[in-house]
């Protein structure tokens, strides 16, 4: 059966927690079903990440039941190549399907395109330890676009890439991604990983990123 490797999910999650300065994820469920992260956000106190959705569909059922019984608002994030089966499992557990169209994507950073922002935008990068934040500012100093990358070993996890609505369709997202890739390469990374929103998938695909799995996100209890 075609499936996404649990190790790839672990690698992405490790970088994601570093990028957001969160504690390392801990085991969730039985038999390596998933990992649990303390997100510390209102309405997203805890997030559980499924590791074996495709090789063991029962693992999603077990994790969904645990999320439904949680005392804190908990998200369940499931990378999968069988989104229909996952959707049925979370629905049966009474969870709310929050997002159904995100993608886990990867790329070889050594060939990542670079794009300089057009005037009047200026770009700045600030690195603290393994994390680099890239910011593009407009003519009056306002933040027009930004993004973050965390380097762990040879992996670079890109996170929170966003462009202000007033500055979209000017190539700023491409400029941010190019600067993040350059910073990650300078720190020894070779493989890029990210979780792409539906809105970002076209941008990342155009830059050479590859779809590795669909990602469904449910939450509960209500």
Secondary structure, DSSP 8 states (H G I E B T S, - for coil): -----HHHHHHHHHHHHHHTT----EEESSTT-EEEEEEEETTEEEEEEES-TTT-HHHHHHHHHHHHT-SS-EEEEEEES-HHHHHHHHHHTT-EEEEEEEEEEEEEGGG-------TT-EEEEEEETTEEEEEEE-TTS-EEEEEEEEEETTEEEEEEEEE-GGG-SSSHHHHHHHHHHHHHHHTT--EEEEEE-TTTHHHHHHTT-EEEEEEEEEEE--
